[in-house]
Amino acid sequence: MDTATLLIWTIGPLLGIMSILFVFRIVLTWYPEVPFGKFPWILIYWPTEPLLIATRKVIPPIGGVDITPIIWFGLVSLAREMLLGQQGLLRMI
């Protein structure tokens, strides 16, 4: 198995899972009373919150709406397409 195939098999699912988690975070911004410290919400909160905290320092909530999950969903989707899409960098290697 070559390096590109190994990267495709590891990065692909990781970016897919992160995309799904950020979609959940986008939906959960509509429900601020969700207890993120309890199961199953901690499974969504724990892997995404470090990225969102760093982004909130640069882009604060606008009108009380946190847009950082939307930004990260876009970035993860872009990275996935650039690396693993039909014309992706890892596919061309």
C-alpha positions in Angstrom: 0.0 0.0 0.0 1.5 3.3 -1.0 1.5 6.5 1.1 -1.2 8.3 -0.9 -3.6 5.4 -0.5 -2.9 5.3 3.3 -3.5 9.0 3.6 -6.8 8.8 1.7 -8.0 6.0 4.0 -7.1 7.9 7.1 -7.8 11.6 6.2 -11.0 10.9 4.3 -13.0 9.4 7.3 -11.5 11.9 9.7 -12.6 14.9 7.6 -16.0 13.3 7.0 -16.5 12.8 10.8 -15.4 16.4 11.4 -17.9 17.7 8.8 -20.7 15.8 10.5 -19.7 17.1 13.9 -19.7 20.7 12.7 -23.1 20.2 11.1 -24.3 19.1 14.5 -22.7 22.1 16.1 -24.4 24.4 13.6 -27.8 22.9 14.6 -26.9 23.1 18.3 -26.3 26.8 18.1 -30.1 27.1 17.8 -30.4 25.5 21.2 -28.2 27.3 23.7 -29.7 25.4 26.7 -28.2 22.1 25.6 -26.0 20.7 28.4 -22.7 20.1 26.6 -21.2 18.4 29.6 -23.6 15.4 29.4 -23.7 12.4 27.1 -24.2 12.4 24.1 -23.5 16.1 23.6 -20.0 15.8 24.9 -19.2 13.6 21.9 -20.0 16.6 19.7 -18.5 19.2 22.0 -15.1 17.7 22.8 -13.5 17.4 19.4 -14.9 20.6 18.0 -14.7 23.1 20.8 -10.9 23.7 20.7 -11.1 24.8 17.1 -14.1 27.0 17.8 -12.5 28.7 20.8 -9.5 29.8 18.7 -11.8 31.0 15.9 -14.1 32.9 18.3 -11.1 35.0 19.5 -10.7 36.2 15.9 -14.4 36.3 14.9 -16.7 37.0 17.8 -20.5 36.1 17.7 -22.4 38.5 15.4 -25.6 39.7 16.9 -25.5 36.9 19.4 -25.1 34.3 16.7 -22.0 32.1 16.7 -20.9 31.6 13.1 -17.6 29.8 13.8 -19.1 26.3 13.2 -20.2 27.4 9.8 -16.7 28.7 9.0 -15.1 25.4 10.1 -17.6 23.4 8.2 -16.6 25.3 5.1 -12.9 24.9 5.8 -13.2 21.2 6.4 -15.3 20.7 3.3 -12.8 22.7 1.2 -9.9 20.7 2.6 -11.7 17.4 1.9 -12.4 18.4 -1.7 -8.9 19.7 -2.3 -7.3 16.6 -1.0 -9.7 13.8 -1.7 -12.1 15.1 -4.5 -12.1 13.8 -8.0 -9.3 16.2 -8.9 -7.8 16.2 -5.4 -4.1 16.4 -4.6 -4.0 12.9 -3.0 -5.8 11.3 -5.9 -3.4 12.8 -8.4 -0.3 11.3 -6.7 
